[in-house]
Amino acid sequence: MAERSETLQDQPSKASNVLTTKIDPTSARYEANMRFLADLMSQVRNEGEKICEGGGAKAIENQHAKGRLTARERIDLLVDPKTFFELGVYAAYGMYEEWGGAPAAGVITGLARIHTRMVMIIANDATVKAGAFFPMTSKKVIRAQNIAIENRIPTIYLVDSAGVFLPLQEDVFPDTDDFGRVFRNNAVMSALGIPQTAAIMGMCVAGGGYLPVMCDHVLMTDGSGLFLAGPALVQAAIGQKVSAEDLGGAAMHAGISGTVDFREADDPACLARIRSIVEKWGYRRQSPWDRKKPFEPTLAAEEIYGIYDSSPGRPYDMKEILARVLDGSRFDEYKPEYGKTLICGYGRIGGFAVGIVANQKLHANQVDHEGHKRIEFGGVIYTESAEKAARFIMDCNQNLIPLVFFHDVNGFMVGRDAEWSGIIKAGAKMVNAVSNSVVPKITVIVGGSFGAGHYAMCGKAFDPRFVFAWPTARYAVMSGDSAAGTLVEIKVKQLERSGTKLSEEDKKELYESVKRSYDEQTDPRYGAARLWIDKIIDPIETRDAITQALEAAALNPDVPEFKVGVLQT
């Protein structure tokens, strides 16, 4: 996308909107936070590297023995160097272990550039159960397609799959977010004018055969197969004996059925052909999102490691995080003296103008409508915070400014004072504004994302274009401590009604057991395995991830009319 014109006034300066820092990098707290987050990121990186091995060394060797590259090798050859931004790497993490697991759900997806043009890549990993579709495989492909649909991203499929994983076919085949939805999306994307190119670089059988044929361009390598039923099934069904090559080989589809547009000798030739095709694409309308030349933050991103603190007793300042993400560390804060537990304001990320909605973890002094002073807890959404955010979100829609949400939220305030102040009414207003927002929304889960606060801050159910999470993220109805305490209390009362009396030691053991289970489910890897999260990111790469998302969103120039319907007042 072309950048808008720039003036001297746009240059970073020591203006009043430049965020400053109060961080002491020599403090014990800073150093402890730094070690904790560095160790956690090291663990995530090691897990990610293991996932990227796919089916393992032997499966990779078998793929090479067939004269074929692995999915990751194909992507490396296809895209511009160091432009692949992988999504969903944790998909199916810890799942299907009774079947030997399915690393990355057996399919690799992500944004990349080919001759500088952004594309979505969807590549079957044949080293994982021959590229067969597990339930999460379908959902991962559909999620990638939905991102492509929302942002009008040209999509390239590298097909090498044995089809549905039959032992789990009832969870792959029939539902609205199962295998058939992939082909429905092919048709919808075509109708929307989103370019789709498919390269058959191995097996493409049964219903999966429709995917490439519903794309704009179909390529196929020698030695690959495209058929609705393989030779064995054909013989069993109609008694006909036919070789795989005669039934659905590249030569037949290129010369007899006319199904493929380009027949290529091998993987490198096929990938080179795709690059040649993409290089000749025209350009579409520019989106309305404002972008200028980007400037790095004035403060170092690496300091985020020492700033973030997950301890409830040691709240951190979210503005210190924003100062290391925003261009030039510049931020025009909206209503800074009102509703202080939510930070709203304008800035730029990667040159794009954005509206920021972020939970503030510092406690705040507030005066209510009757002049009474109170302390508001950081990370909690109060009535004033919700009203401010609702108005700000509507302003961003009115002025065509994309929204970025930074989560570290415990939920909405509860209790008599909160209810009397109209917290439900204010929360409903914020949820309405988020729900009906028409500008791109990007969500970054920094810490906790609990209860209705998760919804109001544009959780997955509210259609953010992308959901990113730090490894420190926690994602659930309530925190592990709160949930364990509630669940144990219920369990103890049930047991007491049946005549069983638990000792304090038994209660403690039950509490720890429930908390362990709950904490496992709130871990971001659990959410990423189920595609609630698109990517677990290194905190110091937050700015880059948001910029990638905004560049993707900029491919879609269409903005619906903004309407909110009935607002509680």
N, C-alpha and C positions, 0 to 999 in steps of 0.2 A: 504494500500500500504506500502510496506517495505521502511524504510528510508535508504538513502545512507550512506556509511561510513563517519565518521567524524574525523577530526584531531584537534589538539590543536589550529591550526591556524584559525579554524572555530569558536572558542569561541568568545563571545562578548568582546570587548576591548575598550580602549580609543584611537581608531585609528582615522585617519583624516576623515573617512567617517561616523562618529557618529554625527547625527544631534543634535545641542544644542538649547537651548531655550532663548528667550529674553522676555518672558511673565512675567508681574508683576501681580500676583494673588490678590494683594491688591488694584489695580486701580479701579476707578469707572466704567470705560468702561468694564473691565473684569467682574465685579460683575453684571452689567446690562445685559451683554450677557448671563451670567450664569442663571439669573432669567428668562430671555425671553425663552431660550431653554428648561429649566427645566419645565416651565409652558406649553410650547407647547408639550413636550413629555408626560406630565401628561394627557393632553387632548387626545392625540393619544392612550395612554394606556387605558383610560376609554372607548373610542370608541371601541377599540379592544375587551375589556372584554364584552361590550354589544353585539357586533357581535357574539362572541363565545357562547352566550346564544341561538343561533339558533332561532328556532320557539317559544321559550319562555317556561315558567314553565309548562303550561298546555300541550303543545305538548310533552315535555319531560315526563310528567306523563303518557300520552297516550302511548308513546313508551315503558315505563316500564310495563304498564298494559298488553302489548302483550307478556311480558316475554323477551323483547329485550333490549339491551343496546343502548345508543345513540352513534353516530359516534365518538364523542370525548372520551367517555368511552371505546369504542372498541380500539381506537388507544392507549390509556393509557395502556391497558392490553397487547396489541400486541408488542409494541416496548420496547427497553431497556429504563430504567428510564431516564427522562430528556434529551432525544436525539431527540425529535420531533422538527424540524425546519420548521414551517409552512410557506407556500407560498400562496399568493393570498387571504389573509384574508379579504382585502377590496374589493374583486370582487363584482360587482353589488351594491356597496355602493351608496345609494341615488337613485337607479334605481327601476323600477317596483313598485313604491309606490301605483299606482292605483290598484295593486293586493296584497297589504299588504307587499310588499318588499320581498327580497330574500337574507337574511343575508349570506355573504360569497358565494353567488350564489348557495346555497343549496348543496355544495360539499366541502369537506375539503381535501386539498392537501399539501404535504410537504415531506421533506427528513427526514429520521429517521434511526435508527440502530436496527437490530435484531440479537442478538448474535454477536454484533460488526460489522456486515456487513451492508453497506449502502443500503437503499431501497427507492423507491418513493412510498408514500402512496396516494391513491385516494379513498376517502370514502364518499359515499352519505350520506347526513344528512336528515334522514326521518322526522325530526321535522320541516323541511321547506317544506311545500306543498307536504308532503309524498315523498320527495326526487325527485320531478319532475324536468325535465330539462328545464330551462329557456334558452334563447339565450346565456347568459353569462356562464351558467353551462357548455354547450358544449365547449365553448371557453376555460374555465378554465381547463377542463379535457384534452383538446387537448394541451394546453400549458404545463401541467404537463407531458403528453406523449412526447411532443417534447423535453423537458428537458431530459427526460429519454433516448430518442433516441440519442441526441447529446452527452450525457455523458455515454451511455451504463449502465444505472442504472436499476437493477432489480425492477419490479413494482408489487405492491400488491393492488388489488381492493377489497374494502369492499362494496358489492352491496346491496342496499336497496332503490329502486326507483320505482315510479309509471310510469316512462317513460316520454314522451314529455309532457310539459305543453301546453295543447291543445289550449287555447286562443291565444297563441303566436307561433303556430306551423309553420307558414310561415317563421319565423325568426330562427327556430331551425332545420328544416328538410333538406333543399335542397342544401345549398351552400358548398363550399370547406372547410370552417372552421366551419361547422355545425355538427349535430349529427352523420351523416354517416362517417365523418372523424375519429371518435373515433375507429370504427371497422376496417377501413383501416389501422390505426396506429397499432392496435392489430396485424394485419397480417405482417406489415413491421417490427415491433419489434421482432416478432417470427423469421422472416427470418434473422434478424441481430443477433440472438442468445441471445436476452435480455430476461431473465426469467420473466414470468408473472404468477401470482397466483391470482385467483379470489375466493372470499367467498361470496356466496349468503346467506344473513342474514336477509331476508325480502322479499319484492316483487321484481321480475325481469321480466318485461313483454314487449311484443311487440318486436320491433327491438332491444331494450336493451338486450334481451336475448342472442344476439350473442356475446356480450362482454365477459362474463365468459367462454363461450364455445370455444372461440378462444385463451384462455390462456393455459399454460402448465399444470396447476393443477386447478381443480374445486372442491370446497368444498361447502356444503350446510347444513344448520341447519334445524331440524324438525320445521314444522310450516311455513316454507318459501315457496315461489311459483315461479316456472320458467316456463313460457309459452309464446308462440307468441300471444295468445289471451286468455283473462280471461274467466271464465264461462259465464258471461252475454253476452259477444260478441260472443262466440261460439254458444250460444242458438239463438241469433239474426241472426247469419250468416247461420248456417246449421240446426238449430232446435234441436240440441243435448243438453240434460241436463246432466251435469256432475259436481261433486264437485271439488273444487279447489285442494284438496289433490289428488284425482284420476287423475285430468287433468295434474298437474305439481308439485306435492309435492315431498319432499325429498325422501320418501320411493320409490315412483315410479321411479324417476330418478336414484336412487342408484341400484334398483333391476330389473327394466324392460327396461327402455331406455338406461341405462348404461352411462348416460350423466355426472354424477358427480363421482369423484374419492373417495371422503370422505364424508360420511354422519355423521353429528355430532348432539348431543342432544341439544346443546344450544350455545350461543355466547362464553362463556369462553372456552368450549371444542374446538370449532372451531378455536379460536385464538391460543390456546395452540398447536393445530395441525399445524397451519401455522408456528409457531416458531420452532417446531420440524423438519419440512421440510426444512426450511431455514438453520437451524443449520448444515445440511448435505451437503450443496452446496460445490462444489469445488472452486478453485481460478483460476482467469484468468490472462492473461499477464499483466505485470506492464507497466504503461505509461512511456514515456520518460522524464516527467517533474522532474527536480531535487528537492529533498527534504532532508533536514537534520533536526536534532533535533531543535524544535522551541525554541525561547527565547522571553520573554516578552519585550516590549519596555522599555527603561530606563526612560521614562516620562509617567506620569499617564494619562490614557484615559479620566478620568473624567474632565480633564482640557480642553478638546475639547469644552465643554459647554461655557467656558469663552473666548475661542479663536475665534470661528466662529462669524462673524458679517455680517449681510445681508445688512447693510447700505452702499450705493455706496460711500458715503463720508468718510467712515472709513475702507479702505481695510485692509484685514488681510493677513498673510503670510501662504500660503498653506503648506509650509515646516513644520510649527508648527503642522499642522494636521498629516502629514506623520510621523513626529517624534513620534507620539502617536499610530501609526498603525503598523509600520514596526518592525520586529524582531530586538531587541537590538538598535532600533532607528538608524540603519545603512543604509546609502544610498549612492550609487556611482552615483553622478549626471553626466549626459551626456551633453556635451557642455554647461556648466553652464553660460558662458559669451555671449552666442549667443541665439537670440530668447527667451528672458527672460520671456515673458508672458506665455510660456508653460514650465513646468518642466518635464524633462524626466530623467530616471535613473533606476538603478538596486537595488533591495533589496530583502528581504524575508518576507513573511507573513505566519505565521503558519508553518514555516520551508520550505515552497515552494519558489523557486526562481521566482521572478516576474519582469516584466518591468512596470514601472509606467509612465503614461502620465497624467499630472494634470495641470489644469489651475491655474496660479499664479495671485492672486488678487492684489498684490502690484504693484504700478506703477514702471516703469523701465526706466533708462537712456540708450539711445541707440545711436550709431553712424552709419549713413547710408554709402552706398558705396562711396558717394562723400565727406565724412568727416563731414557732418552736424550732429549736435547733436539734439536729439528730446526726448520728453517724450512719452513712450508707456503706454497706459492705461491698468491696470490690468484687467484680464478676457476677453481681446480681443485677437484674433488670428491674428498676423501680418504675413507678407510673410516669414520672417526669422523663426518665430515660427513654421509655417506649414511645411517648408522645413526640419527643425530639426526633427519634430515629424515623418514625413514620413520616413526619413532615419532611425530613431530609431526603428520604428515599423518593418521595413524591417529587421533590425539587429536582433530583437527579434525572428522573424520568422526563420531567418537563423540559429539561435543558440538554437531554441526550448525552448523559455522562454515565459510562459503565460503573457498576458497583462492585466493590471488593469487601468481603466480610471476613474479619479476623475473630475467630471464636476462642474464648476462654471463659465460658459462661456456666454458672451454677444453676441458673434458672431464674424465674420471676420471684420477686419478693412475696412472702406469705405473711399471714397474721391479720389481726383486726385493723391496724392502721393502714396496711396495704389494701385490704378489701374496701375500707371506707374511702380510700383515695381513688378507687375505680381502677385497680390494677388489671382486672380482667378486661374491662372496656378498652384501656390503653393498649394492652397486649394484643387484643383483637384488631385494633387499628394498625399496629405494626405488622401483624401477620397478613392483613389485607393488602397493605402496601407492598410487602415482599411478594405475595402471591401474584399480584397483578402487574408487577414490574415488567416492562418490555425491553429495557436496556440489558446488555449482557451482565450476568451476575457470576462472580467467581468467589468460591468459599475456601478459606484456609483455616483448618482446625489446628490451633496452636497448642491448646491444653484441653481442659474439660469442655464438653459440649453436651450438656445434660438437659433432659426434660423439654418443656415447651420453649426454653431458651434456645435449644438447638433449632427448633422450627422457626422462631422469629428471626434468627440469625442466618436464615436461608440454608437450612439443612437439605439433604438430598431430595426430600419429597417436594421441595419448592423450586426445582428445575434450575439449579445453578449450571452454567455451561461446563464448569470443571469443579471438582472437589479435591483439594490437596490437604494433606495432613502431615504435621511434624511427627516424629516418632514418640513425642511426649503426649500426643493427643489421647483423649479418653472420650468414649462415645457411647452414651447409654441414657436410660430414663433418669437415673440418679447415680451419684458416686458409689464406689464399692463399699465404703464405710457405712453410708446411709442405707444402702440396699441390704447389706448383711445384717445391720441392726434391726431393720424392719422385718426381714424374712425370718430371722432367728426368733424374734418376739412372737411372731405368728406361730412358728413351729413349736415353741415351748408351750404356748397356750393350748395348742391342739393335743400335745402329749399329756399335759396336765389334766385336760378334760377326760382323757382315756385312762387316767389313774397313774401315769408315769411321771415321777418327779426327777428332774435333772439336777445334778450337782453343778456348782460353779465351774468346775473343771470341764464337765460335759458341755456346758453352755459355751465355754470358751473354745473348745474343740469344734463344736458345731459352727460357731461364728467364723473361725478361721477357714473351715472347709467351704462354707458358703461364699466367703469373701474371695478365696482363691479362684473359685469357679466364675464368680461375677467379674473379677479383675481380668481374667483371661478373655472374657467376652467383650470387655470395654477396650482392650488393646487395639491399636489401630491396624495391626496385622490381621486380626480377626475380621474387622470391617473391610479391609482391603481384599481379603480372600473372597468376600461376598460381593465385591464391587460397590460397596457403599462409598468407597474412597477410590479415586482414579489413580492417585500416586502418593506414596509416602516420600516426602522430600526432605533433603537436608535443610535445616533452618537457614543456613547462609545462602541457599539457592532459591529462597522464597521469591525474590525479585525476578529472577530469571524465569521461574515457573509461571508467575503471573503474566510476565511479558509474553511468553509463548501462548498463553491462553488468550490474551488480548489480541495478538496477531492472528490467531485462529478466528476469533470473533469478528475481526475486521473484514473477513472474507464475505460476510453476509450483510449486504447493504439494506435489507428490508427491516423496517421497524414498525410493528403494529401500532395502532392508536392506543394511547394510555387511558385506561378507565379503571376506577376502583370500586364502582358500585356503591353500596350503602356503607358508610363509615359511622361507627358509634361515636357520639359526641357528648 
